[in-house]
Amino acid sequence: MEWITEQVALVTGRNKTAAILQLTESAGRDHAYGTASIFGGNGLSHVPWGNADNQPNTMGVLIQKNNQVRPLLESNRDMIYGTGISFFKRKYEQSKVQLEPYSDSKLDEWKLKTRLANYAIGAINERLTNGNHFTRFQLDLDGLPLLDIMDCYSSRIDQKSTKFNKQYLFNPYFGDLSYYRPKDSEPLPGFNFANPEANIVSVFHSREHMSGNPHYAYPSWWGAADWIELANLIPIFHKSGITNGYNIKYLVRVPKDYFDTEGGKSVPVDKIRQRWSEFSDNLSNWMAGTKNVNKSLILKYMRGEDGKAQDAIDVVPLKNEMSDDAYSKVWEMANVSIANAAGILPTLGGVNPGKGNDSGSQIRVMAEFQQHFRTPVHHQILLEPVQYGLKIMGYKDIVPSFSGVQITTLDVNPTGSQAVINHN
């Protein structure tokens, strides 16, 4: 093998054949929620998301079966969104930056045309649910940039992408191999940051850098998948317990030869089996509540505790050592763990109430802490596409910002009707 350049080599064989070996830049793989397949050898034209290319779908199923995750994400969404996106004009006075509320007819028209509020809510939901949000940038006939959120289920990075030339594919059947067809994928260029108006339609992929994951980011709550699965099992367990009985309630001891004779004569083996079967069915009906609630274990025996032969049926109640409180503690622990993983204080998410930290003043302090310290990074990533939209429209020194809600006390707002807005 003879190297021609650092990336190209000439490989010659003994039979005077030759081949050119060209090394291409490897995009690597996501170590968390990535795939074990080598790119190019998995038959896909896109970078898979998850080992079966269905990671968002898999986590979505967990949400559907859980009554806590979606409300927690919605609580976090409300904290991030506040009262929505506002615009301010940046001014410099005495070496200090001043922000003044700004609006004009062109900006108001654009907000309505691109449905900015709806876009922002969708972007927040995608970010919180999947750790990424894909914005479809489209220039209309007037040159206005229209922003539309793309579903993470349907968005993937093209295998052809390089670090400085991103390409994307849109296909509603990503992650569903029974319906997925490569020909259904719509290729879309990545957003051109150097020249935002280079493409009529492009994809703006918003994510934070995560070590070891060059392609797709992921939200922190994905790490609580085991806790979510555990929490999902508890309602199923209780539902089954109420319907079918939690544990064995009775031990029914029956002499082994109880059905062997009839009128002093031996009974055929097949009839003995039939009698045992009928007895078991009848026992279930006798001890059933809603639907076979009181489970019973039938024990065949020859002699009693005193060693003497027994000829009667003995029903022994069994004590259940597992209390409902034990299951409640597992449920509570799972919900607190899920809330922490979702990035919101449990009390604000409606988890762990009545533990001495849910008074009005404490909730107000927690809400302000959540808005001030747990939302700035979200705001930075979510507002970047909006900032480029303003650039395309020729706006300078106009700053988009999420406005947070400030909970006031009665000494500040005696009637409770005054709207007090805190700009983040």
C-alpha positions as CSV (number, residue, x, y, z in Angstrom):
1,M,0.0,0.0,0.0
2,E,1.4,3.4,-1.1
3,W,0.0,6.6,0.4
4,I,-0.7,9.3,-2.2
5,T,-2.1,11.8,0.2
6,E,-3.0,11.7,3.9
7,Q,-6.5,10.5,2.9
8,V,-5.8,8.5,-0.3
9,A,-3.7,5.3,-0.7
10,L,-2.9,3.0,-3.7
11,V,-3.3,-0.7,-2.8
12,T,-1.8,-3.2,-5.2
13,G,-2.2,-7.0,-5.3
14,R,0.0,-9.9,-6.3
15,N,-2.0,-10.5,-9.5
16,K,-1.3,-6.9,-10.7
17,T,-4.7,-5.6,-9.6
18,A,-4.9,-2.3,-7.8
19,A,-7.5,-0.3,-5.8
20,I,-7.8,3.2,-4.4
21,L,-8.4,3.5,-0.7
22,Q,-9.9,6.8,0.4
23,L,-10.4,7.7,4.0
24,T,-13.4,9.8,4.7
25,E,-14.2,11.8,7.8
26,S,-16.1,9.7,10.3
27,A,-19.0,11.4,12.0
28,G,-18.7,9.0,14.9
29,R,-21.8,7.8,16.8
30,D,-23.8,8.9,19.8
31,H,-22.5,6.9,22.8
32,A,-25.7,7.7,24.7
33,Y,-28.9,6.5,22.9
34,G,-26.9,5.9,19.8
35,T,-26.5,2.7,17.7
36,A,-24.1,-0.2,17.9
37,S,-24.1,-0.4,14.0
38,I,-21.3,1.0,12.0
39,F,-22.5,3.9,9.8
40,G,-22.9,2.9,6.2
41,G,-23.4,-0.8,7.2
42,N,-26.8,-0.5,8.6
43,G,-28.6,0.2,5.3
44,L,-29.8,3.6,6.4
45,S,-29.3,6.9,4.7
46,H,-29.6,8.8,7.9
47,V,-27.9,8.8,11.3
48,P,-30.1,6.5,13.5
49,W,-31.4,7.7,16.8
50,G,-31.2,4.8,19.2
51,N,-30.1,1.3,18.4
52,A,-33.4,0.6,16.5
53,D,-33.7,4.2,15.3
54,N,-36.7,4.7,17.5
55,Q,-35.4,6.3,20.7
56,P,-38.0,9.2,20.7
57,N,-40.7,6.6,20.0
58,T,-39.6,4.4,22.9
59,M,-39.5,7.2,25.4
60,G,-42.8,8.4,24.1
61,V,-44.4,5.1,25.1
62,L,-43.1,5.5,28.6
63,I,-44.9,8.9,28.8
64,Q,-48.2,7.5,27.5
65,K,-48.2,4.9,30.3
66,N,-47.3,7.3,33.1
67,N,-49.4,9.9,34.9
68,Q,-46.5,12.0,36.1
69,V,-44.0,12.6,33.4
70,R,-46.2,14.6,31.0
71,P,-47.5,16.9,33.8
72,L,-43.9,17.4,35.0
73,L,-42.8,18.4,31.5
74,E,-45.7,20.7,31.1
75,S,-44.9,22.4,34.4
76,N,-41.3,22.9,33.2
77,R,-42.7,24.2,29.9
78,D,-44.8,26.7,31.6
79,M,-41.8,27.9,33.6
80,I,-39.8,28.3,30.5
81,Y,-42.5,30.0,28.4
82,G,-43.7,32.4,31.1
83,T,-45.9,34.9,29.3
84,G,-44.2,34.2,26.0
85,I,-41.7,36.0,23.7
86,S,-41.4,39.7,23.9
87,F,-39.1,42.1,21.9
88,F,-36.8,44.8,23.2
89,K,-34.6,47.4,21.7
90,R,-31.1,47.5,23.0
91,K,-29.8,51.0,23.9
92,Y,-26.6,52.1,25.4
93,E,-26.7,54.8,28.0
94,Q,-23.7,55.8,30.0
95,S,-21.9,52.6,29.1
96,K,-24.8,50.6,30.3
97,V,-27.1,48.4,28.2
98,Q,-30.8,49.4,28.5
99,L,-33.7,47.3,27.1
100,E,-36.9,49.0,26.1
101,P,-40.0,47.2,24.9
102,Y,-40.2,47.4,21.1
103,S,-42.9,46.7,18.5
104,D,-43.8,47.8,15.0
105,S,-46.3,46.8,12.3
106,K,-43.8,44.6,10.4
107,L,-42.8,42.7,13.6
108,D,-46.5,42.3,14.6
109,E,-47.4,40.9,11.2
110,W,-44.5,38.5,11.3
111,K,-45.5,37.2,14.7
112,L,-48.9,36.4,13.4
113,K,-47.8,35.0,10.1
114,T,-45.3,32.6,11.6
115,R,-47.5,31.9,14.6
116,L,-44.7,32.7,16.9
117,A,-46.4,31.7,20.2
118,N,-47.4,28.4,18.8
119,Y,-43.9,27.8,17.4
120,A,-42.3,28.7,20.8
121,I,-44.6,26.3,22.7
122,G,-43.9,23.5,20.2
123,A,-40.1,24.1,20.4
124,I,-40.2,24.0,24.2
125,N,-42.2,20.7,24.1
126,E,-39.8,19.1,21.6
127,R,-36.7,20.2,23.6
128,L,-38.1,19.0,26.9
129,T,-39.3,15.7,25.5
130,N,-36.4,14.8,23.2
131,G,-33.5,17.2,24.0
132,N,-33.6,18.6,20.4
133,H,-35.8,20.8,18.4
134,F,-35.7,21.1,14.6
135,T,-37.0,24.3,13.1
136,R,-38.1,24.4,9.5
137,F,-37.0,27.8,8.1
138,Q,-38.9,28.8,5.0
139,L,-38.8,32.2,3.2
140,D,-42.1,33.3,1.8
141,L,-42.5,35.4,-1.4
142,D,-41.9,38.6,0.6
143,G,-38.7,37.3,2.1
144,L,-40.2,36.8,5.6
145,P,-38.7,33.8,7.4
146,L,-41.5,31.5,8.6
147,L,-40.6,29.3,11.5
148,D,-42.3,25.9,11.9
149,I,-41.4,23.2,14.4
150,M,-40.6,19.7,13.1
151,D,-41.4,16.6,15.0
152,C,-38.4,14.7,16.3
153,Y,-40.1,11.4,15.4
154,S,-39.8,12.5,11.8
155,S,-36.5,14.3,11.7
156,R,-33.0,12.8,11.2
157,I,-29.5,13.9,10.3
158,D,-28.4,12.8,6.8
159,Q,-25.4,10.4,6.7
160,K,-23.9,12.8,4.1
161,S,-23.6,15.6,6.7
162,T,-20.2,16.9,7.6
163,K,-19.3,19.2,10.5
164,F,-19.7,22.3,8.3
165,N,-22.3,21.1,5.9
166,K,-25.3,19.7,7.7
167,Q,-28.0,17.8,5.8
168,Y,-31.3,16.5,7.1
169,L,-34.1,14.1,6.1
170,F,-37.8,14.3,7.0
171,N,-39.8,11.1,7.0
172,P,-43.0,10.5,9.1
173,Y,-42.1,6.8,9.4
174,F,-38.6,7.0,11.0
175,G,-38.4,4.5,13.8
176,D,-41.2,2.3,12.4
177,L,-39.5,-0.3,10.2
178,S,-42.9,-1.8,9.1
179,Y,-43.8,1.5,7.3
180,Y,-40.4,3.1,6.7
181,R,-39.3,3.5,3.1
182,P,-36.2,5.5,2.2
183,K,-37.9,6.9,-0.9
184,D,-40.4,8.7,1.4
185,S,-37.6,10.8,3.0
186,E,-37.5,14.5,2.1
187,P,-34.0,15.8,1.9
188,L,-33.5,19.3,3.4
189,P,-30.3,21.4,3.6
190,G,-29.1,22.5,7.0
191,F,-29.5,26.2,7.9
192,N,-26.7,28.3,6.5
193,F,-25.4,30.5,9.4
194,A,-23.1,32.5,7.2
195,N,-25.8,33.2,4.7
196,P,-29.2,32.7,6.3
197,E,-31.0,33.5,3.0
198,A,-29.1,31.0,1.0
199,N,-31.9,28.4,1.0
200,I,-35.7,28.9,0.5
201,V,-36.2,26.0,2.9
202,S,-33.7,24.7,5.5
203,V,-33.5,23.0,8.9
204,F,-32.2,24.7,12.0
205,H,-31.2,22.0,14.4
206,S,-31.1,23.3,18.0
207,R,-29.3,21.3,20.7
208,E,-26.8,21.7,23.4
209,H,-23.4,20.1,23.1
210,M,-23.2,16.9,25.0
211,S,-19.9,15.1,25.4
212,G,-19.9,11.8,23.4
213,N,-23.0,12.7,21.5
214,P,-22.1,14.5,18.2
215,H,-25.5,14.1,16.6
216,Y,-28.5,14.1,19.0
217,A,-28.8,15.5,22.5
218,Y,-31.1,14.0,25.1
219,P,-33.1,15.3,28.1
220,S,-32.1,14.4,31.6
221,W,-35.3,12.6,32.3
222,W,-34.4,9.9,29.9
223,G,-32.0,8.7,32.5
224,A,-35.0,7.9,34.8
225,A,-36.4,5.3,32.4
226,D,-36.1,2.5,35.0
227,W,-37.9,4.6,37.6
228,I,-40.6,5.4,35.1
229,E,-41.0,1.7,34.2
230,L,-41.2,0.9,37.9
231,A,-43.8,3.6,38.5
232,N,-45.8,2.3,35.5
233,L,-45.9,-1.2,37.0
234,I,-47.5,-0.1,40.3
235,P,-50.9,0.8,38.9
236,I,-51.0,-2.4,36.9
237,F,-50.1,-4.4,40.0
238,H,-52.9,-2.8,42.1
239,K,-55.4,-3.1,39.3
240,S,-54.6,-6.8,39.0
241,G,-54.6,-7.1,42.8
242,I,-58.0,-5.7,43.2
243,T,-59.4,-7.8,40.3
244,N,-57.6,-11.1,41.0
245,G,-56.3,-10.8,44.5
246,Y,-52.9,-9.6,45.7
247,N,-51.8,-12.7,47.5
248,I,-52.9,-16.2,48.4
249,K,-55.6,-15.6,51.1
250,Y,-56.5,-19.2,52.1
251,L,-54.8,-22.5,52.4
252,V,-57.4,-25.2,51.7
253,R,-56.3,-28.6,53.0
254,V,-58.1,-31.6,51.4
255,P,-57.5,-35.3,52.1
256,K,-55.7,-36.8,49.2
257,D,-58.2,-39.6,48.9
258,Y,-61.3,-37.4,49.5
259,F,-62.8,-38.2,46.0
260,D,-61.4,-41.7,45.7
261,T,-64.6,-43.5,46.8
262,E,-68.3,-43.1,46.5
263,G,-70.8,-45.2,48.4
264,G,-67.9,-47.4,49.7
265,K,-66.8,-48.2,46.2
266,S,-63.6,-47.1,44.4
267,V,-64.1,-44.4,41.7
268,P,-62.3,-44.6,38.3
269,V,-59.2,-42.4,37.9
270,D,-60.8,-40.2,35.2
271,K,-63.8,-39.5,37.4
272,I,-61.5,-38.6,40.3
273,R,-59.7,-36.1,38.2
274,Q,-63.1,-34.6,37.1
275,R,-64.2,-34.3,40.7
276,W,-61.0,-32.5,41.7
277,S,-61.4,-30.1,38.7
278,E,-65.0,-29.3,39.6
279,F,-64.1,-28.8,43.2
280,S,-61.3,-26.3,42.2
281,D,-63.7,-24.4,40.0
282,N,-66.4,-24.3,42.7
283,L,-63.9,-23.2,45.3
284,S,-62.9,-20.2,43.1
285,N,-66.6,-19.2,42.7
286,W,-67.2,-19.6,46.5
287,M,-64.3,-17.4,47.5
288,A,-64.5,-14.9,44.7
289,G,-65.4,-11.2,45.3
290,T,-65.4,-8.9,42.3
291,K,-63.5,-11.4,40.2
292,N,-61.6,-14.2,41.9
293,V,-60.3,-11.8,44.6
294,N,-59.5,-14.2,47.3
295,K,-56.9,-16.5,45.9
296,S,-56.7,-20.0,47.4
297,L,-54.0,-22.7,47.5
298,I,-55.3,-26.3,47.6
299,L,-53.1,-28.8,49.5
300,K,-53.7,-32.5,49.3
301,Y,-52.7,-34.3,52.5
302,M,-53.1,-37.7,54.1
303,R,-52.8,-37.0,57.9
304,G,-53.2,-34.0,60.2
305,E,-50.8,-32.5,62.6
306,D,-51.6,-35.1,65.2
307,G,-50.6,-37.9,62.7
308,K,-54.2,-39.2,62.5
309,A,-55.9,-39.7,59.2
310,Q,-58.2,-36.8,58.2
311,D,-61.5,-37.0,56.3
312,A,-62.6,-33.3,56.3
313,I,-61.7,-30.2,54.4
314,D,-59.7,-27.6,56.4
315,V,-59.6,-23.9,55.3
316,V,-56.8,-22.0,56.9
317,P,-56.6,-18.1,56.4
318,L,-53.2,-16.8,55.6
319,K,-51.8,-13.4,56.8
320,N,-50.5,-10.9,54.2
321,E,-47.3,-9.4,55.5
322,M,-47.0,-6.9,52.7
323,S,-48.9,-3.7,53.5
324,D,-50.2,-1.1,51.1
325,D,-47.9,1.4,52.7
326,A,-44.9,-0.4,51.3
327,Y,-46.2,0.0,47.7
328,S,-47.1,3.7,48.4
329,K,-43.5,4.4,49.5
330,V,-42.2,2.9,46.2
331,W,-44.6,5.0,44.2
332,E,-43.7,8.2,46.1
333,M,-39.9,7.5,45.7
334,A,-40.3,6.8,42.0
335,N,-42.3,10.1,41.4
336,V,-39.7,12.2,43.3
337,S,-36.9,10.6,41.3
338,I,-38.7,11.3,38.0
339,A,-39.4,14.9,39.0
340,N,-35.7,15.5,39.8
341,A,-34.7,13.9,36.5
342,A,-37.2,16.2,34.7
343,G,-35.4,19.2,36.0
344,I,-38.2,20.7,38.0
345,L,-38.6,21.0,41.8
346,P,-41.0,18.2,42.9
347,T,-43.4,20.6,44.7
348,L,-43.8,22.7,41.6
349,G,-44.6,19.6,39.6
350,G,-47.3,18.5,42.1
351,V,-45.1,15.7,43.5
352,N,-44.4,15.1,47.3
353,P,-47.2,17.4,48.6
354,G,-47.8,17.9,52.3
355,K,-44.1,17.6,53.3
356,G,-43.8,21.0,54.9
357,N,-42.5,22.8,51.8
358,D,-45.7,23.7,50.0
359,S,-46.8,26.9,51.7
360,G,-47.7,29.9,49.5
361,S,-44.5,31.8,50.3
362,Q,-42.3,28.7,49.8
363,I,-43.9,28.0,46.4
364,R,-43.4,31.6,45.4
365,V,-39.7,31.4,46.2
366,M,-39.3,28.0,44.4
367,A,-41.2,29.3,41.3
368,E,-38.9,32.4,41.1
369,F,-35.8,30.2,41.6
370,Q,-37.0,27.8,38.8
371,Q,-37.6,30.7,36.4
372,H,-34.4,32.6,37.2
373,F,-31.9,29.8,37.5
374,R,-33.3,26.8,35.6
375,T,-34.5,28.5,32.4
376,P,-31.6,30.7,31.0
377,V,-29.9,27.9,29.0
378,H,-33.3,26.8,27.6
379,H,-34.0,30.4,26.6
380,Q,-30.7,30.8,24.9
381,I,-31.1,27.7,22.7
382,L,-34.8,28.3,22.0
383,L,-34.4,31.9,21.0
384,E,-31.5,31.4,18.6
385,P,-33.7,30.6,15.5
386,V,-35.8,33.7,16.4
387,Q,-32.7,35.8,16.5
388,Y,-31.7,34.6,13.0
389,G,-35.3,35.3,11.8
390,L,-34.9,38.9,13.0
391,K,-31.5,39.1,11.2
392,I,-33.1,38.0,7.9
393,M,-35.8,40.8,8.3
394,G,-33.0,43.4,8.8
395,Y,-33.6,44.1,12.5
396,K,-30.6,45.3,14.5
397,D,-30.4,45.8,18.2
398,I,-33.8,44.0,18.6
399,V,-33.6,41.4,21.3
400,P,-36.1,38.6,21.7
401,S,-36.7,37.4,25.3
402,F,-39.0,35.2,27.2
403,S,-40.9,37.1,29.9
404,G,-41.3,35.3,33.1
405,V,-44.2,35.6,35.5
406,Q,-43.4,37.1,38.9
407,I,-45.7,35.9,41.7
408,T,-46.4,39.0,43.9
409,T,-47.5,39.3,47.5
410,L,-50.5,41.3,48.7
411,D,-48.3,44.2,50.0
412,V,-47.1,44.7,46.4
413,N,-50.3,43.9,44.6
414,P,-53.2,44.4,47.1
415,T,-56.0,43.6,44.7
416,G,-54.2,40.7,43.0
417,S,-55.0,42.3,39.6
418,Q,-51.8,44.0,38.8
419,A,-49.7,42.2,36.1
420,V,-46.1,42.2,37.2
421,I,-43.7,40.9,34.6
422,N,-40.1,39.8,35.1
423,H,-38.0,39.7,31.9
424,N,-35.4,37.0,31.7
